[in-house]
Amino acid sequence: VQLQAFGGGLVQAGGSLRLSCAASGGTFSSYAMGWFRQAPGTEREFVAAISRRGSSTGYADFVKGRFTIFRDNAKNTVYLQMNSLKPEDTAVYYCAAERTYYSNTQYRGVNEYGQWGQGTQVTVSS
């Protein structure tokens, strides 16, 4: 499956953005999906994950209550709704996919995902 992330941009602290990741070339509902981010000079880190049917989600502690991951399998798209953005949320955000048999499994490790999108820049100004 090929992934294309978009929706990043420049936003003031406290604002919101919605990232989208469109998938093509595979059966989207067969893939668990995740969002990761990477700021300059840091390692890529987990943000949020969702199982292939959307029944299970998981979040990094630093985004709980602010970010929401959801998916629309009919549109082959996974989303990341980001509210109450902070300057420390500034990073390139990547979506990732991993094919799985299990309906409720979500993955949090960078090495657990086999397919990655190109990333979209999110910049939060103070």
C-alpha atoms as a printed R data frame, in Angstrom:
    type eleno elety resid chain resno       x       y      z
1   ATOM     1    CA   VAL     A     1   0.000   0.000  0.000
2   ATOM     2    CA   GLN     A     2   1.178   3.511 -0.807
3   ATOM     3    CA   LEU     A     3   0.546   6.325  1.641
4   ATOM     4    CA   GLN     A     4   0.290  10.067  1.146
5   ATOM     5    CA   ALA     A     5  -0.008  12.383  4.118
6   ATOM     6    CA   PHE     A     6  -1.246  15.921  3.878
7   ATOM     7    CA   GLY     A     7  -2.899  18.633  5.914
8   ATOM     8    CA   GLY     A     8   0.101  20.077  7.734
9   ATOM     9    CA   GLY     A     9   0.781  23.762  7.989
10  ATOM    10    CA   LEU     A    10   1.504  26.693 10.254
11  ATOM    11    CA   VAL     A    11  -0.831  27.279 13.190
12  ATOM    12    CA   GLN     A    12  -0.732  29.341 16.349
13  ATOM    13    CA   ALA     A    13  -0.506  27.704 19.737
14  ATOM    14    CA   GLY     A    14  -3.925  26.586 20.875
15  ATOM    15    CA   GLY     A    15  -5.103  26.047 17.330
16  ATOM    16    CA   SER     A    16  -6.136  22.919 15.476
17  ATOM    17    CA   LEU     A    17  -5.158  20.965 12.390
18  ATOM    18    CA   ARG     A    18  -6.438  17.789 10.826
19  ATOM    19    CA   LEU     A    19  -3.954  15.562  9.069
20  ATOM    20    CA   SER     A    20  -5.067  13.051  6.482
21  ATOM    21    CA   CYS     A    21  -3.299  10.018  5.109
22  ATOM    22    CA   ALA     A    22  -4.683   8.535  1.921
23  ATOM    23    CA   ALA     A    23  -3.840   4.960  1.034
24  ATOM    24    CA   SER     A    24  -3.803   3.353 -2.381
25  ATOM    25    CA   GLY     A    25  -2.783   0.072 -3.921
26  ATOM    26    CA   GLY     A    26  -3.973  -2.230 -1.170
27  ATOM    27    CA   THR     A    27  -6.939  -3.317  0.889
28  ATOM    28    CA   PHE     A    28  -6.946  -0.487  3.395
29  ATOM    29    CA   SER     A    29  -9.094  -2.322  5.929
30  ATOM    30    CA   SER     A    30  -6.365  -4.974  6.218
31  ATOM    31    CA   TYR     A    31  -3.913  -2.484  7.686
32  ATOM    32    CA   ALA     A    32  -3.408  -1.158 11.154
33  ATOM    33    CA   MET     A    33  -2.395   2.490 10.897
34  ATOM    34    CA   GLY     A    34  -0.265   4.840 12.913
35  ATOM    35    CA   TRP     A    35   0.942   8.403 13.124
36  ATOM    36    CA   PHE     A    36   4.475   9.289 14.136
37  ATOM    37    CA   ARG     A    37   6.401  12.527 14.268
38  ATOM    38    CA   GLN     A    38   9.985  13.633 14.060
39  ATOM    39    CA   ALA     A    39  11.419  16.968 15.086
40  ATOM    40    CA   PRO     A    40  14.876  18.086 13.909
41  ATOM    41    CA   GLY     A    41  17.642  16.280 15.749
42  ATOM    42    CA   THR     A    42  15.301  13.784 17.376
43  ATOM    43    CA   GLU     A    43  14.209  10.249 16.702
44  ATOM    44    CA   ARG     A    44  10.874   9.441 15.154
45  ATOM    45    CA   GLU     A    45   8.309   8.958 17.910
46  ATOM    46    CA   PHE     A    46   4.916   7.373 18.225
47  ATOM    47    CA   VAL     A    47   1.874   9.653 18.313
48  ATOM    48    CA   ALA     A    48  -1.246   7.550 17.759
49  ATOM    49    CA   ALA     A    49  -2.391   4.219 16.342
50  ATOM    50    CA   ILE     A    50  -5.606   2.597 15.254
51  ATOM    51    CA   SER     A    51  -6.594  -0.978 14.502
52  ATOM    52    CA   ARG     A    52  -7.652  -1.987 11.042
53  ATOM    53    CA   ARG     A    53 -11.340  -1.676 11.767
54  ATOM    54    CA   GLY     A    54 -11.009   1.346 14.014
55  ATOM    55    CA   SER     A    55 -12.171  -0.495 17.118
56  ATOM    56    CA   SER     A    56  -8.968   0.101 19.058
57  ATOM    57    CA   THR     A    57  -6.875   3.227 19.382
58  ATOM    58    CA   GLY     A    58  -3.786   4.206 21.320
59  ATOM    59    CA   TYR     A    59  -1.999   7.452 22.052
60  ATOM    60    CA   ALA     A    60   1.282   8.726 23.348
61  ATOM    61    CA   ASP     A    61   0.883  10.311 26.754
62  ATOM    62    CA   PHE     A    62   1.842  13.739 25.478
63  ATOM    63    CA   VAL     A    63  -1.147  13.885 23.076
64  ATOM    64    CA   LYS     A    64  -3.853  12.239 25.141
65  ATOM    65    CA   GLY     A    65  -6.929  14.418 25.323
66  ATOM    66    CA   ARG     A    66  -5.677  16.668 22.522
67  ATOM    67    CA   PHE     A    67  -5.298  14.421 19.466
68  ATOM    68    CA   THR     A    68  -7.755  11.932 18.006
69  ATOM    69    CA   ILE     A    69  -7.007   9.268 15.417
70  ATOM    70    CA   PHE     A    70  -9.817   7.875 13.322
71  ATOM    71    CA   ARG     A    71 -10.247   6.221  9.959
72  ATOM    72    CA   ASP     A    72 -12.743   5.896  7.158
73  ATOM    73    CA   ASN     A    73 -12.174   2.582  5.432
74  ATOM    74    CA   ALA     A    74 -14.621   3.471  2.685
75  ATOM    75    CA   LYS     A    75 -12.371   6.421  1.785
76  ATOM    76    CA   ASN     A    76  -9.077   4.577  2.405
77  ATOM    77    CA   THR     A    77  -8.030   7.379  4.710
78  ATOM    78    CA   VAL     A    78  -6.805   7.736  8.271
79  ATOM    79    CA   TYR     A    79  -6.953  11.062 10.065
80  ATOM    80    CA   LEU     A    80  -5.276  12.761 12.975
81  ATOM    81    CA   GLN     A    81  -7.302  15.548 14.522
82  ATOM    82    CA   MET     A    82  -4.968  17.764 16.521
83  ATOM    83    CA   ASN     A    83  -6.416  20.277 18.969
84  ATOM    84    CA   SER     A    84  -4.836  22.552 21.563
85  ATOM    85    CA   LEU     A    85  -1.587  22.498 19.649
86  ATOM    86    CA   LYS     A    86   1.616  23.476 21.414
87  ATOM    87    CA   PRO     A    87   4.942  24.703 20.006
88  ATOM    88    CA   GLU     A    88   6.489  21.392 21.070
89  ATOM    89    CA   ASP     A    89   4.147  19.617 18.647
90  ATOM    90    CA   THR     A    90   6.171  21.111 15.803
91  ATOM    91    CA   ALA     A    91   7.526  18.245 13.701
92  ATOM    92    CA   VAL     A    92   7.168  16.348 10.472
93  ATOM    93    CA   TYR     A    93   4.256  13.965 10.890
94  ATOM    94    CA   TYR     A    94   4.296  10.590  9.177
95  ATOM    95    CA   CYS     A    95   1.598   8.022  8.681
96  ATOM    96    CA   ALA     A    96   2.423   4.337  8.614
97  ATOM    97    CA   ALA     A    97   0.667   1.087  7.766
98  ATOM    98    CA   GLU     A    98   1.129  -2.513  8.734
99  ATOM    99    CA   ARG     A    99  -0.906  -5.373  7.350
100 ATOM   100    CA   THR     A   100  -2.412  -7.489 10.084
101 ATOM   101    CA   TYR     A   101  -4.825 -10.377 10.433
102 ATOM   102    CA   TYR     A   102  -5.995  -9.216 13.848
103 ATOM   103    CA   SER     A   103  -8.964  -6.854 14.003
104 ATOM   104    CA   ASN     A   104  -8.124  -5.100 17.265
105 ATOM   105    CA   THR     A   105  -4.359  -4.877 17.078
106 ATOM   106    CA   GLN     A   106  -2.614  -1.526 16.973
107 ATOM   107    CA   TYR     A   107   1.125  -0.983 16.817
108 ATOM   108    CA   ARG     A   108   3.252   1.632 18.539
109 ATOM   109    CA   GLY     A   109   6.767   0.855 17.453
110 ATOM   110    CA   VAL     A   110   8.514   2.419 14.477
111 ATOM   111    CA   ASN     A   111   9.892  -0.988 13.566
112 ATOM   112    CA   GLU     A   112   6.443  -2.547 13.574
113 ATOM   113    CA   TYR     A   113   5.360  -0.704 10.455
114 ATOM   114    CA   GLY     A   114   6.359  -1.696  6.964
115 ATOM   115    CA   GLN     A   115   4.919   1.144  4.897
116 ATOM   116    CA   TRP     A   116   5.410   4.857  5.425
117 ATOM   117    CA   GLY     A   117   4.106   8.038  3.879
118 ATOM   118    CA   GLN     A   118   6.308  10.977  2.932
119 ATOM   119    CA   GLY     A   119   5.496  13.189  5.916
120 ATOM   120    CA   THR     A   120   3.784  16.532  6.326
121 ATOM   121    CA   GLN     A   121   5.212  19.474  8.241
122 ATOM   122    CA   VAL     A   122   3.344  20.860 11.232
123 ATOM   123    CA   THR     A   123   4.625  24.111 12.726
124 ATOM   124    CA   VAL     A   124   3.073  25.603 15.839
125 ATOM   125    CA   SER     A   125   4.020  29.167 16.659
126 ATOM   126    CA   SER     A   126   3.975  30.551 20.179
